[in-house]
Amino acid sequence: MAVLEYGGLTFTETEHDGFHLGRLIGWDDAAPTKYQAEERAQAHGTHRPGTVYRNARVISVEGSWSGRSVEEAYRARRTLVALAADEAPFAVTDILGRTQVQAAIVKAPQVLDQIVSPFFTFAFDVVAADPFRYGDQVVDTTGLPVPGSGVVWPLGSGGKWLDWGSVGDLGRVDTPNEGTAETYSLLDVTGGMSLGFLLTYVPTGQLISFDREVPPGSTISIDPRTGLALIDRQSDVTGFLTISDWWPVSSGAVGSIQFASKGVVTGTPTLTARTPPAYI
């Protein structure tokens, strides 16, 4: 049993007053592929294609509305046809959990012109430019690395135990992706650090280097999908990314990111990674 949430409306498969979800076409199927292949001269077929990419995902929604009066039906139709054409979260919850895409209307809701009973059927299409579906973000936060105190081994007749010292902190965040497609982590780094910071993807050694002061209380937000960096969600500071060797988190993998500062540290800087599992 699925529940669709889009544009402030909820469509369910259960029979009740309100919007009923009849069919959801193109949601569970993989988005179509695209590739360019060079034809073989005087031979069958083509040369092997390069990377095979996914096209946009088109989703068709079919359903009905039922209520208690014709006036309610007209109001429901007015609300339905007003669904915005701009991108908005299109979220489906089913037996496997909740996944979503950012989708925009490409075929406006179709409803009968004349409604003579508190019931009508409808259909509309949306398109998601990013063809992958995303689950809820997995969030992990760390501070800068902290060394342990080492082994402390008191000696003498008065000793009653062995003290092995305090445990350190590696200063790493985990980025798990239980999905079926690669994904990217959204990264937030808080100050203060006088000369910026360095992020290293532990599995591959790929780097992100930000060379600018991060004042205490400020946050640098990095989106690897767009390649942009913002300070305090307002000003563009992408130009201070002197190394931006973006990395994806492979499907079924659990990566980790090492956090390091540059220059003088003030306050308690943190790194937060938000990793949405991606599904084909």
C-alpha positions in Angstrom: 0.0 0.0 0.0 1.5 3.3 -1.2 1.0 6.9 -0.1 2.0 9.8 -2.4 2.8 13.3 -1.1 3.2 16.0 -3.6 2.4 19.8 -3.7 0.9 19.7 -0.3 -1.6 17.0 -1.3 -1.7 13.4 0.0 -2.9 10.5 -2.3 -3.5 7.1 -0.7 -4.6 3.7 -2.0 -7.2 3.3 0.7 -10.9 4.0 -0.1 -11.9 7.1 1.8 -13.0 10.7 1.2 -10.2 12.7 -0.5 -7.6 11.9 -3.1 -7.3 8.2 -4.0 -4.1 6.9 -5.7 -5.1 4.5 -8.5 -1.9 4.0 -10.5 1.7 5.2 -10.2 3.5 4.6 -13.5 7.2 5.0 -13.9 8.0 5.1 -10.2 9.2 1.5 -9.5 10.8 1.1 -13.0 14.3 2.2 -13.7 14.6 5.5 -15.7 15.5 4.9 -19.4 19.2 4.8 -20.3 21.1 6.9 -22.8 24.4 6.4 -24.5 26.3 7.2 -27.7 27.9 4.4 -29.6 30.0 4.4 -32.7 28.8 2.1 -35.5 31.2 -0.6 -36.7 32.4 0.0 -40.2 31.4 -2.9 -42.5 30.4 -5.1 -39.6 27.4 -5.9 -37.4 26.6 -3.8 -34.4 28.5 -0.9 -32.8 31.6 -0.5 -30.7 31.1 -0.8 -27.0 29.4 2.3 -25.5 31.1 4.4 -23.0 29.4 5.3 -19.7 25.7 4.5 -19.8 23.7 7.3 -18.2 20.1 7.6 -17.1 17.6 9.9 -18.6 15.0 12.0 -16.6 12.3 10.0 -14.8 8.8 10.6 -16.0 6.0 9.6 -13.6 2.3 9.3 -14.4 -0.2 9.6 -11.6 -3.8 8.3 -12.0 -6.5 8.4 -9.4 -9.8 9.8 -8.2 -11.4 12.0 -5.6 -14.5 11.4 -3.6 -16.3 13.5 -1.1 -19.7 14.4 0.3 -20.9 17.2 -2.0 -20.5 18.6 -5.5 -19.2 21.8 -4.0 -16.4 19.9 -2.2 -15.6 18.3 -5.5 -15.2 21.6 -7.3 -13.0 22.9 -4.5 -10.8 19.7 -4.7 -10.5 20.1 -8.5 -9.4 23.7 -8.0 -6.7 22.6 -5.6 -5.6 19.8 -7.8 -5.2 21.8 -11.0 -3.2 24.4 -9.1 -0.3 22.1 -8.5 2.8 24.1 -9.3 4.9 23.5 -12.3 8.1 24.2 -10.3 10.1 21.4 -8.8 8.9 20.1 -5.5 9.4 17.0 -3.4 7.5 14.0 -4.8 7.6 11.4 -2.0 6.2 7.8 -2.0 6.0 5.7 1.1 5.4 2.0 0.5 6.3 -1.3 2.3 10.0 -0.6 1.8 9.9 2.8 3.3 9.9 6.4 2.0 11.8 7.6 -1.1 11.5 10.8 -3.0 12.5 12.9 -6.1 12.3 16.5 -7.0 9.7 16.7 -9.7 7.8 19.3 -11.8 4.5 19.0 -13.5 4.8 18.4 -17.3 1.2 17.4 -18.0 -1.3 19.4 -16.0 -4.0 17.5 -14.1 -6.8 16.4 -16.4 -10.3 16.6 -14.8 -13.8 16.7 -16.4 -15.1 20.1 -17.1 -18.6 19.3 -15.6 -18.8 17.6 -12.2 -22.3 16.3 -11.4 -21.5 14.2 -8.4 -19.0 14.3 -5.5 -16.6 12.2 -7.5 -14.1 12.7 -10.3 -11.1 11.0 -11.8 -7.8 12.7 -12.7 -4.4 12.1 -14.3 -1.2 14.1 -14.4 2.5 13.6 -15.3 5.6 14.9 -13.6 9.3 14.7 -14.6 12.3 14.4 -12.3 15.5 15.7 -13.9 17.6 13.6 -11.5 16.3 10.0 -12.3 17.3 8.5 -8.9 15.0 8.1 -5.9 16.4 9.1 -2.5 15.7 7.7 0.9 16.0 9.6 4.2 19.4 11.2 4.8 21.8 9.4 7.2 23.4 12.1 9.3 26.8 11.8 11.1 28.8 14.6 12.8 32.3 14.8 14.2 34.7 17.3 15.6 38.4 17.6 14.8 40.7 14.7 15.6 41.6 14.4 19.3 44.6 12.2 20.4 44.2 9.8 23.3 46.2 10.3 26.4 48.2 7.1 25.9 48.8 4.3 28.4 48.9 5.2 32.0 50.2 2.3 34.2 50.5 3.3 37.8 53.1 1.3 39.7 53.7 0.8 43.4 52.1 -1.1 46.3 49.1 1.3 46.4 48.0 0.7 42.9 44.7 -1.1 42.6 44.1 -1.0 38.8 45.8 -0.3 35.5 44.7 2.9 33.8 45.1 2.7 30.0 44.3 6.4 29.5 41.5 8.2 27.6 40.2 7.3 24.2 41.0 9.6 21.2 38.8 10.6 18.3 39.7 10.1 14.7 37.7 13.0 13.5 35.8 11.1 10.9 32.2 10.8 9.7 30.6 7.7 8.1 28.7 8.0 4.8 26.7 4.8 4.3 24.7 4.2 1.1 22.4 1.2 1.3 20.8 2.1 -2.1 21.3 0.6 -5.5 22.9 3.7 -7.2 25.8 5.9 -6.2 25.0 9.0 -4.2 26.7 12.2 -2.8 26.9 13.5 0.8 25.9 17.1 1.6 28.6 18.6 3.8 28.4 21.3 6.5 31.6 22.6 8.2 31.4 25.0 11.2 34.2 27.3 12.3 36.4 28.6 13.6 39.5 27.9 11.6 41.8 30.7 10.5 42.9 29.2 7.2 40.1 26.8 6.3 39.9 23.0 6.3 40.7 19.8 4.4 38.3 16.9 3.8 39.7 13.5 2.7 37.6 10.6 1.5 39.3 7.7 3.2 38.5 4.9 0.7 40.1 6.7 -2.2 42.2 9.6 -0.8 40.2 12.2 -2.8 40.3 15.7 -1.4 38.3 18.8 -0.8 40.3 21.8 0.3 38.7 25.1 1.4 41.3 27.9 1.8 39.5 30.8 3.6 38.9 31.7 7.2 35.8 30.1 8.7 34.8 32.4 11.6 33.4 30.9 14.8 29.6 30.6 14.4 29.7 30.4 10.6 29.0 27.3 8.5 30.3 26.4 5.1 27.8 24.2 3.2 29.1 22.2 0.3 27.0 20.4 -2.3 29.1 18.1 -4.5 26.3 17.6 -7.0 26.3 21.3 -7.9 29.9 22.0 -7.0 28.8 25.0 -4.9 29.9 26.2 -1.5 28.0 28.7 0.6 28.7 30.4 3.8 25.8 30.6 6.2 23.5 29.5 3.3 23.8 33.0 1.7 27.1 34.0 0.1 28.8 32.0 -2.6 32.3 31.0 -1.6 33.0 28.4 -4.2 36.1 30.2 -5.4 37.9 29.3 -2.2 37.6 25.5 -3.0 41.2 25.2 -4.2 40.8 21.4 -4.5 37.4 19.9 -5.4 38.0 16.3 -6.2 34.3 15.2 -5.7 33.6 11.7 -4.8 30.5 9.5 -5.0 29.5 7.0 -2.3 29.0 3.7 -4.2 25.9 1.6 -3.8 26.0 -0.7 -0.8 29.2 1.0 0.4 30.0 2.7 3.8 32.6 5.4 3.2 34.2 7.8 5.7 35.5 11.4 5.6 38.6 12.6 7.5 38.2 16.1 8.9 41.3 18.4 9.4 41.8 22.1 10.0 44.2 24.6 8.5 45.7 27.4 10.6 44.6 28.3 14.1 41.6 26.6 15.6 39.1 28.6 17.7 36.0 27.2 19.3 34.9 23.7 18.4 34.7 23.1 14.6 32.5 20.3 13.3 31.9 18.4 10.1 28.4 17.0 9.4 27.7 14.7 6.4 24.1 14.1 5.2 24.0 11.1 3.0 20.8 10.1 1.2 20.7 6.5 -0.1 20.0 6.5 -3.8 17.9 3.9 -5.8 17.7 3.3 -9.5 
